[in-house]
Amino acid sequence: MIPAASAIAIWRLGCYFDGCCRGISLDSLPLPSPDTPLLEGGDVIVLGRTILVGNTRNPSVGSNEAGFRWLNNILGSSYDVVRVPLREDVLHLDCVLSVPRNGLAIV
């Protein structure tokens, strides 16, 4: 079951990108607590046994520190989960990092 705060965050982002909430102010919805784990696909890059997780400083978008800790705890020692701090004006990790093939990164 998804915690209510996480469901709100997912709904906010889905409405923003899908345009399904015309006429509804997303600003009226509460932001999830910093303790609520949030992970977005654009913030997760898997490189073999290393998983990069972008964490933005902007609390209204992207993955957060709690999401990084949750993923790290779930995966345990099987994977090396690395937190990548992002500036507040960067939406997701995949906006600033692309790994098109092994041994090549575009930053």
N, C-alpha and C positions, 0 to 999 in steps of 0.2 A: 504494500500500500504506500502511495506517495504521501509524505507529510503535507499538510495544507499549505504551508509556506512555499514548498517546492512546487506544488501544483499551481499556485498563483504565479510564481516566477515563470514557469513553463507557459502558462496561458498568456501572460503579458508578452513574452517574446513571440509566441505563435501568432498572436493577434497583430503584433507590430509588423511582422514579415508577410503574413497572409492577407492583411487588410480585412479580416473577417469581423472586426469590431468597430466598424464605422459608427461614429456618433458617440462612442464610449471613450471617456478620458482615461488613458492608462495611468495618468498621474494620480488618479483617485485610488488606485490599488496600492496596498501597502507593499513595501520592499521586504523581502525575506530577511530574517535575522542573519548576521554574519556567521552564526553557528549552524545555519542550514546548509548542508552540502549542495553545491550547484556545480554541475559540469556541463559544458556545451561541446558539441562535436568539433567545432572549429578551434577549440583550445587543446585538443588532444591529438598528438602525433606519435604514432607507434613506429619505433625503429628497432625491430628485432625484440630483444628483451628490455630495451630502454623505452620508457614512455614519457614524453614531454607533456607537461600540463601548464598551459599559459594561465596566469592569474592576473587579471586587470585590477587596477586600483579604483576603477569606477564601479560602485556597488550596484548600479542599475543594469549592468550587462555582464555577460561572460561568466567564467568559472571563478570560484572563490577559494580561499585558503582551506575552508572546511571541506570542499569538494576534493581538493588535492589530498588532504589527510585521509578522507574516506577511501579514495581509490588506492592509496598507498597501503592502508590497513587491509583492505579487501584482497589485494594481490599478494601481500606479504613479501617474502624474500624471492619469490619466483620472478619478479620483475623489478627493475630499478626505475622508480617513478621520480622524475626530476621536475621540480617546480621552476617555471620560467616566469619571473616577474615582468609584467607589461606596463607600459606607461598608461595613464588614464585615457589618452586619446587613441589607443589601439584597441579595436573591438575584440579581435581574437588572434591567437597565435598564428593561425594559418594566413592571416593578413600580412604578416611580416616574415614568415619562414615557410619555405616550400622545399621538400626533399623529393625531387622527381625520380631519383634512382640512388642506389647504394653508392656512397662516396661523394655525392653531389648535393650541396645545399645552396639554396638561393635565399639570401637574407635581404 
